Amino acid sequence: MEAAKAAFTKHGPDASLEEIARNAEVGIGTLYRNFPTREALLEAVYRREVERLCEAAERLLKTHPPIGALRDWFLLFAEYMTTKKVVLPALAAGNSTVYASSSALIGDALSALLKAGIAAGEIRAEVQTDDLIQVLAGIAYNVTTPGAKGSAARFIDIVIAGLRKA
């Protein structure tokens, strides 16, 4: 999966499956046995990245104050978007189940981060999950522009400042 993610990120959705197998140190037959089509591999990479992102919310809440966990999660979301922008458009048209399930998982993770921040008194009580989904849209747009990493981090810091309870 790591080899596939790296190849798709570097070369796009048409990355060589033979190269992916070689970099993963498996035979091409093993790759095809587990992922019978390129789309199956792309979908698996995408689903794995969504799962990692969502699991990170819980992990961050255990190790950071809620507002810090939310900030770090937003930064991880920006990284996730680099994979999504390559992989998702390459999946079969109409594969709405992949997108719908990922949207629900991301929404749940975001909601958990928000609830923890409000409960801790770090985030303003009137903030709703839908507000933060709009922030995700801003991050998603931001990572598609030149100089995106620094710009996304600045944007996230501005948002976090605005979310803080006065």
Rosetta blueprint (number, residue, H / E / L):
1 M L
2 E H
3 A H
4 A H
5 K H
6 A H
7 A H
8 F H
9 T H
10 K H
11 H H
12 G L
13 P L
14 D L
15 A L
16 S L
17 L H
18 E H
19 E H
20 I H
21 A H
22 R H
23 N H
24 A L
25 E L
26 V L
27 G L
28 I H
29 G H
30 T H
31 L H
32 Y H
33 R H
34 N H
35 F L
36 P L
37 T L
38 R H
39 E H
40 A H
41 L H
42 L H
43 E H
44 A H
45 V H
46 Y H
47 R H
48 R H
49 E H
50 V H
51 E H
52 R H
53 L H
54 C H
55 E H
56 A H
57 A H
58 E H
59 R H
60 L H
61 L H
62 K H
63 T H
64 H L
65 P L
66 P H
67 I H
68 G H
69 A H
70 L H
71 R H
72 D H
73 W H
74 F H
75 L H
76 L H
77 F H
78 A H
79 E H
80 Y H
81 M H
82 T H
83 T H
84 K H
85 K H
86 V H
87 V H
88 L H
89 P H
90 A H
91 L L
92 A L
93 A L
94 G L
95 N L
96 S H
97 T H
98 V H
99 Y H
100 A H
101 S H
102 S H
103 S H
104 A H
105 L H
106 I H
107 G H
108 D H
109 A H
110 L H
111 S H
112 A H
113 L H
114 L H
115 K H
116 A H
117 G H
118 I H
119 A H
120 A L
121 G L
122 E L
123 I E
124 R L
125 A L
126 E L
127 V L
128 Q L
129 T H
130 D H
131 D H
132 L H
133 I H
134 Q H
135 V H
136 L H
137 A H
138 G H
139 I H
140 A H
141 Y H
142 N H
143 V L
144 T L
145 T L
146 P L
147 G L
148 A H
149 K H
150 G H
151 S H
152 A H
153 A H
154 R H
155 F H
156 I H
157 D H
158 I H
159 V H
160 I H
161 A H
162 G H
163 L H
164 R E
165 K L
166 A L
